[in-house]
Amino acid sequence: MRSFGNFCVASVLGSTCTLRSCAPYAPINSSKYLCLERSLLSFSLMLLLTSCASEQDDQDCFEDFNRSALEFNLTIDKVALRPVAVSYKSCLLIELQEALMNFLKNLHEPLYCINYLISLNGEQASNSIFRFTINSTLGLFGLFDVGADVGLKKRETSIKETLRNIEMPTGSYLVLPVLGPSSIRDAIAEPASWFIDPLGYIVGFPYMFARTLLLIIAERADNMDVFDSTLENSLDIYSMTKSMYFQKYAVRDDET
């Protein structure tokens, strides 16, 4: 069920190209990208102000828009994401799927490290960087999880979880077209993760797009039965998706 809750967020199949092309992988002296960064900042501040202006217990003041966005995302899954995931699952051996997933997850370790540093968790930050070093060398660029074999367990995290851990208010529920379930807070966190991922500055946009696209396909394939069953049996997929999102990412009143 964890992966289903991530599905709509993972549906960046089409918009990742559009949005991540705005990431700061262009020369610093490019006025176009500086202008774009200012626009993203302004948009983030607007969302934050909107959230602060809303009532604390009003977590779905954009419901009409959200339901339309969800229908749009489900259409993308039906016509594009699911067919590709089915082919991926049927054409690649399980061992190759596992190796590919290990490789992609290993590329996230530097970002995990930065998130843990922001959370002042030095132990897990060290764990992430050691895992990245060992798996990138002894694990053949991350195809094999050697780090886990020597006792360095994988600890995934994200900007969303970092902001939740510091108890930043979640804000109103927001379904982003193509990007999926989110909130005012996480709509700010998502572009932030693009800017702080150190590997993005080294290999640039093609890497960011390819990594995200492959992860989407792999995770959709891994959870094919669960997601399809949920779609068939849920009386209100919107309410279920929203509930699962808040269970994972929301800051509850008793935590603040």
Buried (B, 14 or more C-beta within 10 A) or exposed (E): EEEBBBBBBBBBBBBBBEBBBBBBBBEEEEEEBEEBBEEBEEEBEEBBEBBEEBEEEEBBBBBEEBBEBBEBBBEBBEEEBBEBBBEBBEEBEEEEBBBBBBBBBBBBBBBBBBBBBBBEBEEBBBBBBBBBBBBBEEBEEBBBBBBBEEEBEBBEBBBBBBBBBEEBBBBBBBBBBBBBBBBBBBBBBBBBBBBBBEBBEEEEBEBBBEBBBBBBBBBBBBBBEBBEEBBEEEEEBBEBBBEBBBEBBBBEEEEE
